[in-house]
């Protein structure tokens, strides 16, 4: 769709250049994974949090770190463990004996980009500490509210295979992630390229990644994306896709209106990246899967059959009539 012959009413030249530079910087280290990189960039532009799922060794954590380095912003990494407490993330009040008062010591969540590695390693009590900060981008401690800086983005990773010592993420927390991105193994050619880079000493650690976008530029780009035009029939199309997850006999928990908003915002960002000031049904279809896959729960019968959530969502999208 990016090669359509039309004149955009919004100047996306800076956005296009910035995205191209971000891709170039990340590709210095990451081989392949083009969909992962594009969806992470879309999430940043749509102001949404990211959950990355994949087996060990497919560069989930590295991709998130490289993405953070392309932004001129503070970065913190938090390794979740079963013994982690909410105060280890949010911060805690410390009593200053000499002054006779308490002072709030901010935790590592007070950053612009926060990488949470193996988010499903921490118990529900610790995971629930992220509810307020992910949705409202603020923290309340002892009755005092502490707003976070701009931008604020959580990038979390989890391993779908190893279940020992892990905890299922609450549905309320999953709903706060814009995308769940599933990372697969590289194909044969990509894996050969990785080996060639390692063998020749060209496999980089990412220390030379150059920052591309600062907070002011990101705010301006997001404002331009908000202006992307959406026809009313496409709004209905989004609502119909999300609504079908609530009516399906294969699904016990459907997606909330937050999913509809997520599809809309991410489709706008995708259209802007591709140089258009309007969205198309294809943009909606492409964004619907990463937005919905973590927001629905299949019936026990479908899970016992081995049917994947992605398969059901794709079937529902295909059954939804595309507006003309």
MARPA-526412 format. One line per 4 residues: their letters; for each residue x, y, z of N, C-alpha, C. Coordinates in nm, 2 decimals. Layout:
A) X:Y:Z:X:Y:Z:X:Y:Z | ...
end
This chain:
XXXX) 0.08:-0.12:0.00:0.00:0.00:0.00:0.08:0.13:0.00 | 0.21:0.11:0.03:0.30:0.23:0.04:0.33:0.29:-0.09 | 0.31:0.23:-0.20:0.35:0.28:-0.33:0.23:0.34:-0.41 | 0.12:0.36:-0.34:0.00:0.43:-0.40:0.04:0.57:-0.45
XXXX) -0.01:0.61:-0.56:0.02:0.74:-0.62:-0.08:0.84:-0.57 | -0.05:0.91:-0.46:-0.14:1.01:-0.41:-0.05:1.11:-0.33 | -0.11:1.23:-0.30:-0.04:1.33:-0.23:-0.09:1.34:-0.09 | -0.01:1.31:0.01:-0.06:1.31:0.15:-0.08:1.45:0.19
XXXX) -0.19:1.48:0.27:-0.22:1.61:0.32:-0.14:1.64:0.44 | -0.07:1.54:0.50:0.01:1.56:0.62:0.16:1.53:0.58 | 0.25:1.61:0.62:0.39:1.59:0.59:0.45:1.48:0.68 | 0.47:1.36:0.63:0.52:1.26:0.71:0.67:1.23:0.68
XXXX) 0.73:1.33:0.61:0.87:1.31:0.57:0.97:1.28:0.69 | 0.95:1.36:0.80:1.04:1.34:0.91:1.01:1.21:0.98 | 0.88:1.17:0.99:0.85:1.04:1.04:0.91:0.93:0.96 | 0.89:0.94:0.83:0.95:0.83:0.75:1.10:0.82:0.76
XXXX) 1.17:0.94:0.77:1.31:0.94:0.78:1.35:0.88:0.91 | 1.28:0.92:1.02:1.32:0.87:1.15:1.30:0.72:1.17 | 1.19:0.67:1.11:1.16:0.52:1.12:1.27:0.45:1.04 | 1.30:0.50:0.92:1.41:0.43:0.84:1.54:0.43:0.92
XXXX) 1.57:0.54:0.99:1.70:0.54:1.06:1.70:0.45:1.18 | 1.58:0.44:1.25:1.57:0.34:1.36:1.58:0.20:1.31 | 1.52:0.17:1.20:1.54:0.03:1.15:1.68:0.00:1.11 | 1.75:0.10:1.05:1.89:0.09:1.02:1.98:0.06:1.14
XXXX) 1.95:0.14:1.24:2.03:0.12:1.37:2.01:-0.02:1.43 | 1.89:-0.06:1.44:1.86:-0.19:1.50:1.91:-0.30:1.41 | 1.91:-0.29:1.28:1.95:-0.39:1.19:2.10:-0.41:1.19 | 2.17:-0.31:1.26:2.32:-0.33:1.27:2.35:-0.45:1.36
XXXX) 2.25:-0.49:1.45:2.27:-0.60:1.54:2.18:-0.71:1.51 | 2.05:-0.68:1.49:1.95:-0.78:1.47:1.94:-0.82:1.33 | 1.94:-0.95:1.30:1.93:-1.00:1.17:1.78:-1.05:1.15 | 1.71:-1.00:1.05:1.58:-1.04:1.02:1.48:-0.97:1.13
XXXX) 1.38:-1.05:1.17:1.28:-1.00:1.27:1.22:-0.86:1.23 | 1.19:-0.85:1.10:1.14:-0.72:1.04:1.00:-0.69:1.10 | 0.92:-0.79:1.12:0.78:-0.77:1.18:0.79:-0.72:1.32 | 0.88:-0.78:1.40:0.90:-0.74:1.54:0.95:-0.60:1.54
XXXX) 1.04:-0.56:1.46:1.09:-0.42:1.47:0.98:-0.32:1.43 | 0.91:-0.35:1.32:0.81:-0.26:1.28:0.70:-0.24:1.38 | 0.65:-0.36:1.44:0.55:-0.35:1.54:0.59:-0.27:1.67 | 0.72:-0.29:1.70:0.77:-0.21:1.82:0.77:-0.06:1.79
XXXX) 0.81:-0.02:1.67:0.81:0.12:1.63:0.67:0.17:1.63 | 0.57:0.09:1.57:0.43:0.13:1.57:0.38:0.15:1.71 | 0.42:0.07:1.81:0.37:0.08:1.94:0.43:0.21:2.01 | 0.55:0.24:1.98:0.61:0.37:2.03:0.53:0.49:1.98
XXXX) 0.50:0.49:1.85:0.43:0.60:1.79:0.28:0.60:1.84 | 0.22:0.49:1.87:0.09:0.48:1.92:0.08:0.49:2.07 | 0.19:0.52:2.14:0.20:0.54:2.28:0.14:0.42:2.36 | 0.19:0.30:2.32:0.14:0.18:2.38:0.25:0.09:2.43
XXXX) 0.22:0.01:2.53:0.32:-0.08:2.59:0.33:-0.21:2.51 | 0.44:-0.28:2.52:0.46:-0.40:2.44:0.50:-0.52:2.52 | 0.43:-0.63:2.49:0.47:-0.76:2.55:0.53:-0.85:2.44 | 0.65:-0.90:2.45:0.72:-0.98:2.35:0.73:-1.12:2.41
XXXX) 0.68:-1.22:2.33:0.68:-1.36:2.37:0.76:-1.44:2.27 | 0.85:-1.52:2.32:0.93:-1.61:2.24:1.02:-1.70:2.32 | 1.06:-1.81:2.26:1.15:-1.90:2.33:1.29:-1.83:2.35 | 1.37:-1.88:2.44:1.50:-1.82:2.47:1.59:-1.82:2.35
XXXX) 1.66:-1.71:2.34:1.76:-1.70:2.23:1.72:-1.64:2.10 | 1.60:-1.58:2.09:1.55:-1.52:1.97:1.56:-1.37:1.97 | 1.64:-1.31:2.06:1.67:-1.17:2.07:1.56:-1.08:2.12 | 1.47:-1.14:2.20:1.36:-1.05:2.26:1.42:-0.94:2.34
XXXX) 1.50:-0.97:2.44:1.56:-0.87:2.53:1.65:-0.77:2.45 | 1.73:-0.83:2.36:1.82:-0.75:2.29:1.75:-0.65:2.20 | 1.64:-0.69:2.14:1.56:-0.60:2.05:1.50:-0.49:2.13 | 1.45:-0.52:2.25:1.39:-0.41:2.33:1.50:-0.31:2.37
XXXX) 1.62:-0.36:2.41:1.73:-0.27:2.45:1.77:-0.18:2.33 | 1.78:-0.24:2.21:1.82:-0.16:2.10:1.72:-0.06:2.06 | 1.59:-0.10:2.07:1.48:0.00:2.05:1.49:0.12:2.14 | 1.52:0.09:2.27:1.53:0.20:2.37:1.65:0.29:2.33
XXXX) 1.76:0.23:2.28:1.87:0.31:2.25:1.85:0.40:2.13 | 1.75:0.37:2.04:1.72:0.46:1.93:1.65:0.59:1.98 | 1.60:0.59:2.10:1.53:0.70:2.16:1.63:0.78:2.25 | 1.62:0.91:2.25:1.70:0.99:2.34:1.62:1.00:2.47
XXXX) 1.62:0.89:2.55:1.54:0.88:2.67:1.61:0.80:2.77 | 1.57:0.81:2.90:1.62:0.73:3.01:1.57:0.58:2.99 | 1.66:0.49:3.03:1.63:0.35:3.01:1.66:0.27:3.14 | 1.57:0.18:3.18:1.60:0.10:3.30:1.56:-0.05:3.26
XXXX) 1.64:-0.14:3.30:1.60:-0.28:3.29:1.57:-0.34:3.43 | 1.46:-0.41:3.44:1.42:-0.48:3.56:1.41:-0.63:3.53 | 1.48:-0.71:3.60:1.47:-0.85:3.59:1.37:-0.91:3.70 | 1.26:-0.95:3.65:1.16:-1.00:3.75:1.20:-1.14:3.80
XXXX) 1.18:-1.16:3.93:1.21:-1.28:4.00:1.10:-1.32:4.09 | 1.08:-1.44:4.14:0.97:-1.48:4.22:0.97:-1.41:4.36 | 1.09:-1.36:4.40:1.09:-1.30:4.54:1.08:-1.15:4.53 | 1.05:-1.09:4.41:1.05:-0.95:4.39:0.92:-0.89:4.45
XXXX) 0.94:-0.78:4.52:0.82:-0.71:4.58:0.79:-0.58:4.51 | 0.66:-0.53:4.52:0.62:-0.41:4.45:0.72:-0.29:4.48 | 0.76:-0.28:4.60:0.85:-0.17:4.64:0.98:-0.18:4.56 | 1.03:-0.29:4.52:1.15:-0.31:4.43:1.13:-0.24:4.30
XXXX) 1.01:-0.22:4.26:0.98:-0.16:4.13:0.94:-0.02:4.14 | 0.85:0.01:4.23:0.79:0.14:4.24:0.87:0.24:4.32 | 0.93:0.18:4.43:1.01:0.27:4.52:0.94:0.25:4.66 | 1.00:0.32:4.76:0.96:0.30:4.89:0.98:0.43:4.97
XXXX) 0.91:0.45:5.08:0.93:0.56:5.17:1.04:0.53:5.27 | 1.13:0.62:5.29:1.25:0.60:5.38:1.24:0.70:5.49 | 1.25:0.66:5.61:1.24:0.75:5.72:1.38:0.82:5.74 | 1.38:0.95:5.74:1.50:1.03:5.76:1.50:1.07:5.91
XXXX) 1.58:1.00:5.98:1.57:1.02:6.13:1.62:1.16:6.17 | 1.72:1.22:6.10:1.76:1.35:6.14:1.66:1.46:6.11 | 1.57:1.44:6.01:1.47:1.54:5.97:1.34:1.50:6.03 | 1.32:1.38:6.08:1.19:1.34:6.14:1.08:1.33:6.04
XXXX) 1.11:1.29:5.92:1.01:1.27:5.81:1.04:1.16:5.72 | 0.94:1.12:5.64:0.96:1.02:5.54:0.99:1.08:5.40 | 1.08:1.02:5.33:1.11:1.06:5.19:1.09:0.95:5.09 | 1.02:0.97:4.98:1.00:0.87:4.89:1.12:0.85:4.79
XXXX) 1.17:0.73:4.79:1.29:0.70:4.71:1.23:0.62:4.58 | 1.24:0.69:4.47:1.18:0.63:4.35:1.25:0.50:4.30 | 1.17:0.41:4.25:1.22:0.28:4.20:1.26:0.29:4.06 | 1.30:0.18:4.00:1.35:0.18:3.86:1.24:0.20:3.76
XXXX) 1.11:0.20:3.80:1.00:0.22:3.70:1.00:0.37:3.66 | 1.07:0.45:3.74:1.07:0.60:3.70:1.18:0.62:3.60 | 1.14:0.59:3.48:1.23:0.60:3.36:1.14:0.62:3.24 | 1.20:0.65:3.12:1.12:0.67:3.00:1.09:0.53:2.93
XXXX) 1.19:0.45:2.92:1.17:0.32:2.86:1.21:0.22:2.97 | 1.12:0.13:3.01:1.14:0.03:3.11:1.13:-0.11:3.05 | 1.24:-0.18:3.05:1.24:-0.32:3.00:1.22:-0.41:3.12 | 1.11:-0.49:3.12:1.09:-0.59:3.22:1.11:-0.73:3.16
XXXX) 1.22:-0.79:3.21:1.26:-0.91:3.15:1.20:-1.03:3.23 | 1.14:-1.12:3.15:1.07:-1.23:3.21:0.96:-1.19:3.31 | 0.86:-1.11:3.26:0.76:-1.05:3.35:0.68:-1.16:3.42 | 0.67:-1.28:3.36:0.58:-1.38:3.43:0.66:-1.46:3.54
XXXX) 0.78:-1.41:3.57:0.85:-1.47:3.68:0.81:-1.42:3.82 | 0.75:-1.30:3.82:0.71:-1.24:3.95:0.57:-1.28:3.99 | 0.54:-1.29:4.12:0.40:-1.32:4.16:0.30:-1.21:4.13 | 0.17:-1.25:4.14:0.06:-1.16:4.11:0.07:-1.02:4.18
XXXX) 0.11:-1.03:4.31:0.12:-0.91:4.39:0.21:-0.81:4.33 | 0.32:-0.85:4.28:0.42:-0.76:4.21:0.37:-0.72:4.08 | 0.31:-0.81:4.00:0.26:-0.77:3.87:0.15:-0.67:3.88 | 0.07:-0.68:3.99:-0.04:-0.58:4.00:0.01:-0.44:4.04
XXXX) 0.13:-0.43:4.08:0.19:-0.30:4.11:0.20:-0.22:3.98 | 0.20:-0.29:3.86:0.21:-0.22:3.73:0.08:-0.16:3.68 | -0.03:-0.20:3.74:-0.16:-0.16:3.69:-0.17:-0.01:3.67 | -0.15:0.06:3.78:-0.17:0.21:3.77:-0.06:0.28:3.68
XXXX) 0.06:0.23:3.69:0.17:0.30:3.62:0.15:0.28:3.47 | 0.10:0.16:3.43:0.09:0.13:3.29:-0.03:0.21:3.23 | -0.14:0.22:3.30:-0.26:0.28:3.25:-0.25:0.43:3.26 | -0.22:0.48:3.38:-0.23:0.63:3.41:-0.10:0.70:3.41
XXXX) 0.01:0.62:3.39:0.15:0.67:3.39:0.18:0.76:3.51 | 0.14:0.71:3.63:0.17:0.77:3.75:0.17:0.67:3.86 | 0.23:0.70:3.98:0.24:0.61:4.09:0.19:0.69:4.21 | 0.10:0.62:4.29:0.05:0.67:4.42:0.12:0.60:4.54
XXXX) 0.18:0.67:4.62:0.24:0.62:4.74:0.21:0.70:4.86 | 0.16:0.64:4.96:0.12:0.71:5.09:0.03:0.83:5.06 | -0.06:0.82:4.96:-0.15:0.93:4.93:-0.10:1.03:4.84 | 0.03:1.02:4.80:0.09:1.12:4.71:0.11:1.06:4.58
XXXX) 0.07:1.14:4.47:0.08:1.09:4.34:0.20:1.15:4.27 | 0.28:1.06:4.21:0.40:1.09:4.14:0.39:1.06:3.99 | 0.37:1.17:3.91:0.36:1.14:3.76:0.50:1.10:3.70 | 0.49:1.02:3.60:0.61:0.98:3.53:0.64:1.07:3.42
XXXX) 0.77:1.07:3.38:0.81:1.16:3.27:0.76:1.12:3.13 | 0.78:1.20:3.03:0.74:1.17:2.90:0.86:1.15:2.81 | 0.86:1.04:2.73:0.76:0.94:2.72:0.77:0.83:2.82 | 0.67:0.74:2.84:0.68:0.63:2.93:0.63:0.51:2.85
XXXX) 0.72:0.41:2.84:0.68:0.29:2.77:0.74:0.16:2.84 | 0.66:0.06:2.86:0.70:-0.06:2.92:0.71:-0.17:2.81 | 0.83:-0.23:2.80:0.85:-0.34:2.71:0.88:-0.46:2.79 | 0.80:-0.56:2.79:0.81:-0.68:2.87:0.83:-0.80:2.79
XXXX) 0.91:-0.90:2.84:0.94:-1.02:2.77:0.89:-1.14:2.85 | 0.85:-1.25:2.78:0.82:-1.37:2.86:0.85:-1.49:2.77 | 0.87:-1.60:2.84:0.90:-1.73:2.77:0.78:-1.82:2.78 | 0.72:-1.86:2.66:0.60:-1.93:2.67:0.62:-2.08:2.69
XXXX) 0.74:-2.13:2.69:0.77:-2.27:2.70:0.79:-2.31:2.85 | 0.88:-2.25:2.92:0.91:-2.29:3.05:0.81:-2.23:3.15 | 0.74:-2.32:3.22:0.63:-2.29:3.31:0.67:-2.30:3.46 | 0.78:-2.37:3.49:0.81:-2.38:3.63:0.87:-2.25:3.68
XXXX) 0.81:-2.21:3.80:0.85:-2.08:3.86:0.80:-1.96:3.79 | 0.69:-1.98:3.71:0.63:-1.86:3.64:0.48:-1.85:3.69 | 0.43:-1.73:3.67:0.29:-1.69:3.71:0.22:-1.63:3.59 | 0.10:-1.68:3.57:0.02:-1.63:3.46:-0.01:-1.48:3.49
XXXX) 0.00:-1.40:3.38:-0.03:-1.25:3.40:-0.18:-1.23:3.41 | -0.22:-1.15:3.50:-0.37:-1.12:3.52:-0.42:-1.06:3.39 | -0.55:-1.09:3.36:-0.61:-1.03:3.24:-0.61:-0.88:3.24 | -0.63:-0.82:3.36:-0.63:-0.67:3.36:-0.49:-0.62:3.32
XXXX) -0.39:-0.69:3.35:-0.25:-0.64:3.32:-0.23:-0.66:3.17 | -0.27:-0.78:3.12:-0.25:-0.81:2.97:-0.32:-0.70:2.89 | -0.44:-0.66:2.94:-0.52:-0.56:2.86:-0.45:-0.43:2.85 | -0.35:-0.40:2.93:-0.28:-0.28:2.93:-0.17:-0.27:2.83
XXXX) -0.14:-0.39:2.77:-0.04:-0.39:2.67:-0.10:-0.37:2.53 | -0.05:-0.28:2.46:-0.10:-0.25:2.32:-0.09:-0.37:2.24 | 0.03:-0.43:2.23:0.06:-0.55:2.15:0.11:-0.66:2.23 | 0.08:-0.78:2.18:0.16:-0.90:2.22:0.23:-0.95:2.09
XXXX) 0.36:-0.93:2.09:0.44:-0.97:1.97:0.50:-1.11:1.99 | 0.47:-1.20:1.90:0.53:-1.33:1.91:0.65:-1.34:1.82 | 0.76:-1.38:1.88:0.89:-1.38:1.80:0.92:-1.53:1.77 | 0.94:-1.56:1.64:0.97:-1.69:1.60:1.12:-1.71:1.57
XXXX) 1.16:-1.83:1.54:1.30:-1.85:1.51:1.34:-1.78:1.38 | 1.46:-1.75:1.35:1.50:-1.70:1.22:1.50:-1.81:1.12 | 1.48:-1.77:0.99:1.48:-1.87:0.89:1.63:-1.91:0.86 | 1.65:-2.01:0.77:1.78:-2.06:0.75:1.88:-1.96:0.70
XXXX) 1.84:-1.87:0.61:1.93:-1.77:0.56:1.97:-1.67:0.67 | 1.87:-1.63:0.75:1.90:-1.54:0.85:2.00:-1.60:0.96 | 1.98:-1.72:0.99:2.06:-1.79:1.09:2.20:-1.80:1.04 | 2.22:-1.83:0.90:2.35:-1.84:0.84:2.42:-1.70:0.85
XXXX) 2.34:-1.59:0.83:2.40:-1.46:0.84:2.45:-1.43:0.98 | 2.37:-1.47:1.08:2.41:-1.46:1.22:2.54:-1.53:1.24 | 2.55:-1.65:1.20:2.68:-1.73:1.21:2.80:-1.66:1.14 | 2.77:-1.61:1.02:2.88:-1.54:0.95:2.93:-1.42:1.02
XXXX) 2.83:-1.34:1.08:2.87:-1.22:1.15:2.95:-1.26:1.27 | 2.91:-1.36:1.34:2.98:-1.41:1.46:3.12:-1.46:1.42 | 3.13:-1.53:1.32:3.26:-1.59:1.27:3.36:-1.49:1.23 | 3.30:-1.38:1.17:3.39:-1.27:1.12:3.42:-1.16:1.22
XXXX) 3.35:-1.18:1.34:3.37:-1.07:1.44:3.29:-0.95:1.42 | 3.19:-0.96:1.33:3.10:-0.84:1.30:2.97:-0.84:1.39 | 2.95:-0.94:1.47:2.83:-0.95:1.55:2.84:-0.85:1.66 | 2.77:-0.74:1.66:2.79:-0.63:1.75:2.70:-0.65:1.87
XXXX) 2.74:-0.58:1.98:2.66:-0.59:2.11:2.56:-0.48:2.12 | 2.56:-0.38:2.02:2.46:-0.27:2.03:2.51:-0.15:2.09 | 2.64:-0.14:2.13:2.69:-0.02:2.20:2.70:0.10:2.11 | 2.71:0.08:1.98:2.72:0.19:1.89:2.59:0.24:1.83
XXXX) 2.48:0.20:1.88:2.35:0.24:1.83:2.33:0.39:1.86 | 2.29:0.46:1.76:2.28:0.61:1.77:2.13:0.64:1.80 | 2.11:0.73:1.90:1.97:0.78:1.93:1.92:0.86:1.81 | 1.79:0.84:1.78:1.73:0.90:1.66:1.62:1.01:1.70
XXXX) 1.54:0.97:1.79:1.42:1.06:1.83:1.43:1.10:1.97 | 1.41:1.23:2.00:1.40:1.28:2.13:1.26:1.29:2.17 | 1.23:1.33:2.30:1.09:1.34:2.35:1.01:1.44:2.27 | 1.07:1.56:2.24:1.00:1.66:2.17:0.96:1.62:2.03
XXXX) 1.05:1.56:1.96:1.02:1.51:1.83:0.91:1.40:1.83 | 0.92:1.31:1.93:0.82:1.20:1.94:0.68:1.26:1.97 | 0.68:1.36:2.05:0.55:1.43:2.08:0.49:1.49:1.95 | 0.57:1.55:1.87:0.53:1.61:1.75:0.48:1.51:1.65
XXXX) 0.56:1.40:1.64:0.52:1.29:1.54:0.39:1.23:1.59 | 0.37:1.21:1.72:0.24:1.15:1.76:0.12:1.24:1.73 | 0.15:1.37:1.75:0.04:1.47:1.72:0.00:1.46:1.57 | 0.10:1.45:1.48:0.07:1.43:1.34:-0.01:1.30:1.31
XXXX) 0.03:1.20:1.38:-0.04:1.07:1.36:-0.19:1.08:1.40 | -0.22:1.16:1.50:-0.35:1.17:1.55:-0.44:1.23:1.44 | -0.38:1.30:1.34:-0.46:1.37:1.24:-0.49:1.27:1.12 | -0.44:1.15:1.12:-0.47:1.06:1.02:-0.62:1.03:1.01
XXXX) -0.67:1.04:0.89:-0.81:1.04:0.86:-0.86:0.89:0.87 | -0.98:0.87:0.93:-1.04:0.74:0.94:-1.19:0.76:0.90 | -1.23:0.68:0.80:-1.37:0.69:0.76:-1.46:0.62:0.86 | -1.58:0.66:0.87:-1.68:0.61:0.97:-1.70:0.46:0.95
XXXX) -1.70:0.41:0.82:-1.72:0.27:0.80:-1.61:0.18:0.85 | -1.49:0.24:0.86:-1.37:0.17:0.91:-1.38:0.17:1.07 | -1.44:0.27:1.13:-1.46:0.26:1.27:-1.56:0.15:1.30 | -1.66:0.13:1.22:-1.75:0.02:1.24:-1.69:-0.11:1.21
XXXX) -1.60:-0.12:1.12:-1.52:-0.24:1.09:-1.44:-0.28:1.21 | -1.37:-0.19:1.27:-1.29:-0.22:1.39:-1.39:-0.27:1.50 | -1.50:-0.20:1.53:-1.59:-0.24:1.63:-1.65:-0.38:1.60 | -1.67:-0.41:1.47:-1.73:-0.55:1.44:-1.63:-0.66:1.46
XXXX) -1.50:-0.63:1.43:-1.40:-0.73:1.46:-1.38:-0.76:1.61 | -1.38:-0.65:1.69:-1.36:-0.67:1.83:-1.49:-0.73:1.89 | -1.60:-0.69:1.84:-1.73:-0.74:1.89:-1.75:-0.89:1.86 | -1.69:-0.94:1.75:-1.70:-1.08:1.71:-1.63:-1.17:1.82
XXXX) -1.53:-1.11:1.89:-1.46:-1.19:1.99:-1.55:-1.22:2.11 | -1.65:-1.13:2.13:-1.74:-1.14:2.24:-1.86:-1.24:2.21 | -1.88:-1.26:2.08:-2.00:-1.34:2.04:-1.96:-1.48:2.00 | -1.83:-1.50:1.98:-1.78:-1.63:1.93:-1.80:-1.74:2.04
XXXX) -1.85:-1.86:2.00:-1.87:-1.97:2.09:-1.74:-2.04:2.12 | -1.63:-2.00:2.06:-1.50:-2.05:2.08:-1.42:-1.98:2.19 | -1.48:-1.86:2.23:-1.40:-1.77:2.32:-1.49:-1.75:2.45 | -1.42:-1.76:2.56:-1.49:-1.74:2.69:-1.48:-1.60:2.74
XXXX) -1.37:-1.53:2.70:-1.35:-1.39:2.73:-1.31:-1.31:2.61 | -1.40:-1.22:2.57:-1.37:-1.14:2.45:-1.29:-1.01:2.48 | -1.26:-0.94:2.38:-1.18:-0.82:2.40:-1.27:-0.70:2.44 | -1.20:-0.61:2.52:-1.27:-0.49:2.57:-1.27:-0.38:2.47
XXXX) -1.34:-0.27:2.50:-1.33:-0.15:2.41:-1.19:-0.09:2.40 | -1.11:-0.12:2.50:-0.97:-0.08:2.50:-0.90:-0.14:2.38 | -0.94:-0.26:2.34:-0.88:-0.33:2.22:-0.92:-0.25:2.09 | -1.04:-0.20:2.09:-1.09:-0.12:1.97:-1.00:0.00:1.96
XXXX) -0.98:0.07:2.07:-0.89:0.19:2.07:-0.75:0.16:2.02 | -0.70:0.04:2.07:-0.57:0.00:2.04:-0.55:-0.02:1.89 | -0.65:-0.09:1.83:-0.65:-0.11:1.68:-0.65:0.02:1.61 | -0.74:0.11:1.65:-0.75:0.24:1.58:-0.62:0.31:1.59
XXXX) -0.56:0.33:1.71:-0.44:0.41:1.72:-0.32:0.34:1.65 | -0.31:0.21:1.66:-0.19:0.14:1.59:-0.21:0.15:1.44 | -0.33:0.14:1.39:-0.36:0.14:1.25:-0.32:0.28:1.19 | -0.35:0.39:1.27:-0.31:0.52:1.23:-0.16:0.53:1.22
XXXX) -0.09:0.48:1.32:0.06:0.49:1.32:0.11:0.41:1.20 | 0.06:0.29:1.17:0.10:0.21:1.06:0.08:0.28:0.93 | -0.03:0.34:0.91:-0.06:0.42:0.79:0.04:0.53:0.78 | 0.07:0.60:0.88:0.16:0.72:0.88:0.30:0.67:0.84
XXXX) 0.35:0.56:0.90:0.48:0.50:0.87:0.49:0.47:0.72 | 0.38:0.43:0.66:0.38:0.40:0.52:0.34:0.51:0.43 | 0.34:0.63:0.49:0.33:0.76:0.41:0.19:0.80:0.38 | 0.08:0.74:0.44:-0.05:0.78:0.41:-0.12:0.85:0.53
XXXX) -0.21:0.94:0.49:-0.28:1.02:0.59:-0.42:0.96:0.61 | -0.44:0.84:0.58:-0.57:0.77:0.60:-0.54:0.62:0.62 | -0.63:0.55:0.69:-0.61:0.41:0.71:-0.69:0.33:0.62 | -0.65:0.21:0.59:-0.73:0.12:0.50:-0.77:-0.01:0.58
XXXX) -0.86:-0.09:0.53:-0.89:-0.22:0.60:-0.77:-0.31:0.62 | -0.67:-0.30:0.53:-0.55:-0.38:0.55:-0.47:-0.34:0.67 | -0.47:-0.21:0.70:-0.40:-0.16:0.82:-0.47:-0.22:0.94 | -0.60:-0.22:0.94:-0.68:-0.27:1.06:-0.65:-0.42:1.07
XXXX) -0.66:-0.50:0.96:-0.64:-0.64:0.97:-0.50:-0.67:1.02 | -0.40:-0.60:0.98:-0.26:-0.62:1.02:-0.24:-0.60:1.17 | -0.31:-0.50:1.22:-0.29:-0.46:1.36:-0.38:-0.54:1.45 | -0.49:-0.60:1.40:-0.58:-0.67:1.49:-0.52:-0.79:1.56
XXXX) -0.44:-0.86:1.49:-0.38:-0.98:1.55:-0.30:-0.95:1.67 | -0.19:-0.87:1.66:-0.11:-0.84:1.78:-0.19:-0.77:1.89 | -0.30:-0.70:1.86:-0.38:-0.63:1.96:-0.47:-0.73:2.03 | -0.52:-0.83:1.96:-0.62:-0.91:2.02:-0.57:-1.04:2.08
XXXX) -0.45:-1.09:2.04:-0.41:-1.23:2.07:-0.40:-1.25:2.23 | -0.37:-1.14:2.30:-0.35:-1.16:2.44:-0.47:-1.11:2.52 | -0.57:-1.07:2.45:-0.69:-1.02:2.52:-0.81:-1.11:2.52 | -0.80:-1.23:2.46:-0.91:-1.32:2.45:-0.86:-1.45:2.51
XXXX) -0.96:-1.53:2.57:-0.94:-1.66:2.62:-1.03:-1.76:2.55 | -0.96:-1.86:2.50:-1.04:-1.97:2.43:-1.11:-2.06:2.53 | -1.22:-2.13:2.48:-1.29:-2.22:2.56:-1.20:-2.34:2.59 | -1.22:-2.41:2.70:-1.14:-2.53:2.73:-1.14:-2.63:2.62
XXXX) -1.25:-2.65:2.55:-1.26:-2.74:2.44:-1.16:-2.71:2.33 | -1.15:-2.58:2.29:-1.06:-2.54:2.18:-0.92:-2.55:2.23 | -0.89:-2.52:2.35:-0.75:-2.54:2.40:-0.71:-2.69:2.40 | -0.80:-2.77:2.44:-0.77:-2.92:2.44:-0.75:-2.97:2.30
XXXX) -0.82:-2.91:2.20:-0.80:-2.95:2.06:-0.66:-2.90:2.01 | -0.60:-2.81:2.08:-0.47:-2.76:2.04:-0.48:-2.64:1.94 | -0.60:-2.58:1.94:-0.62:-2.47:1.85:-0.56:-2.34:1.91 | -0.49:-2.27:1.83:-0.42:-2.15:1.88:-0.51:-2.03:1.88
XXXX) -0.49:-1.93:1.97:-0.56:-1.81:1.97:-0.55:-1.73:1.84 | -0.43:-1.73:1.78:-0.41:-1.67:1.65:-0.50:-1.72:1.54 | -0.52:-1.85:1.54:-0.60:-1.92:1.44:-0.75:-1.87:1.45 | -0.80:-1.87:1.57:-0.94:-1.82:1.59:-0.95:-1.68:1.56
XXXX) -0.86:-1.59:1.60:-0.87:-1.45:1.57:-0.87:-1.43:1.42 | -0.78:-1.49:1.35:-0.77:-1.48:1.20:-0.90:-1.52:1.13 | -0.96:-1.63:1.18:-1.09:-1.68:1.13:-1.20:-1.57:1.15 | -1.20:-1.51:1.27:-1.30:-1.41:1.30:-1.28:-1.28:1.21
XXXX) -1.15:-1.25:1.19:-1.12:-1.13:1.10:-1.17:-1.16:0.95 | -1.14:-1.28:0.91:-1.18:-1.32:0.77:-1.33:-1.33:0.75 | -1.40:-1.36:0.86:-1.55:-1.37:0.85:-1.62:-1.23:0.86 | -1.54:-1.13:0.91:-1.60:-0.99:0.92:-1.60:-0.93:0.78
XXXX) -1.71:-0.87:0.74:-1.72:-0.81:0.61:-1.64:-0.69:0.60 | -1.56:-0.68:0.49:-1.47:-0.56:0.47:-1.55:-0.45:0.41 | -1.55:-0.33:0.47:-1.62:-0.22:0.41:-1.57:-0.18:0.27 | -1.66:-0.14:0.18:-1.62:-0.10:0.05:-1.61:0.05:0.04
end
